Amino acid sequence: MNGVRKAVLAAAIAGSLLVGGIGGAVMYGVTTLSASAATNPTPTPAAGTAPSGKFVPNETAAHEATESAAREAQENAGQVPTVP
């Protein structure tokens, strides 16, 4: 094989690798974006921010019988309970 044929073959291989790499990166980016959009349809509040609205505790007798003193104290203080 002469030098020109080797150079042409090497250029063809390098070009196909480059095109394949770019195509693969584009396909990976598209699937990652669409998977991300499909799994998180509602926005979540940022950490450390207060939720909108006012917390209203459940004061029914059945609920009160099952909750801990720490949870009841948080509810009485108007806080969203963080303990079971």
C-alpha positions as MATLAB code, in Angstrom:
seq = 'MNGVRKAVLAAAIAGSLLVGGIGGAVMYGVTTLSASAATNPTPTPAAGTAPSGKFVPNETAAHEATESAAREAQENAGQVPTVP';
ca = [
       0.000    0.000    0.000;
       1.486    3.332   -0.949;
       1.658    6.399    1.304;
      -1.270    8.247   -0.292;
      -3.657    5.314    0.189;
      -2.592    4.982    3.839;
      -3.188    8.689    4.440;
      -6.633    8.542    2.798;
      -7.576    5.448    4.822;
      -6.339    7.038    8.066;
      -8.291   10.231    7.310;
     -11.451    8.201    6.592;
     -11.119    6.274    9.861;
     -10.446    9.449   11.858;
     -13.387   11.216   10.219;
     -15.790    8.367   10.940;
     -14.636    8.246   14.574;
     -15.155   11.990   14.895;
     -18.630   11.919   13.323;
     -19.613    8.901   15.419;
     -18.376   10.547   18.622;
     -20.265   13.748   17.932;
     -23.409   11.807   17.016;
     -23.174    9.728   20.183;
     -22.702   12.809   22.361;
     -25.734   14.485   20.783;
     -27.894   11.380   21.241;
     -26.769   11.021   24.885;
     -27.570   14.672   25.591;
     -31.046   14.413   24.066;
     -31.948   11.283   26.033;
     -30.605   12.752   29.275;
     -32.616   15.936   28.845;
     -35.850   14.153   27.970;
     -35.422   11.681   30.844;
     -34.839   14.542   33.254;
     -37.912   16.381   32.012;
     -40.076   13.273   32.304;
     -39.099   12.384   35.869;
     -39.536   15.778   37.542;
     -42.810   17.348   36.352;
     -43.343   19.596   39.387;
     -40.759   21.964   40.806;
     -39.509   21.275   44.308;
     -38.855   24.097   46.761;
     -35.253   25.001   47.464;
     -33.724   23.681   50.665;
     -34.203   25.979   53.615;
     -37.175   27.855   52.172;
     -40.518   27.948   53.889;
     -43.395   26.290   52.066;
     -46.131   28.557   50.809;
     -49.389   28.551   52.731;
     -50.121   28.046   56.406;
     -49.660   24.738   58.210;
     -52.912   23.391   59.644;
     -52.403   20.534   62.125;
     -54.659   17.484   62.212;
     -56.421   17.680   65.584;
     -58.742   14.679   65.259;
     -58.829   12.319   68.243;
     -57.596    9.347   66.172;
     -54.574   11.312   64.962;
     -53.754   12.794   68.357;
     -53.696    9.331   69.937;
     -50.885    8.163   67.613;
     -48.524   11.152   67.613;
     -45.534   11.796   69.860;
     -45.163   14.642   72.324;
     -42.403   16.187   70.177;
     -44.681   16.228   67.134;
     -47.535   17.753   69.107;
     -45.187   20.459   70.413;
     -44.168   21.325   66.845;
     -47.801   21.448   65.733;
     -48.736   23.676   68.672;
     -45.890   26.030   67.745;
     -47.286   26.310   64.201;
     -44.374   24.431   62.655;
     -44.534   21.681   60.074;
     -43.661   18.531   62.041;
     -40.279   16.989   61.334;
     -40.542   14.161   63.858;
     -42.863   11.158   63.687;
];
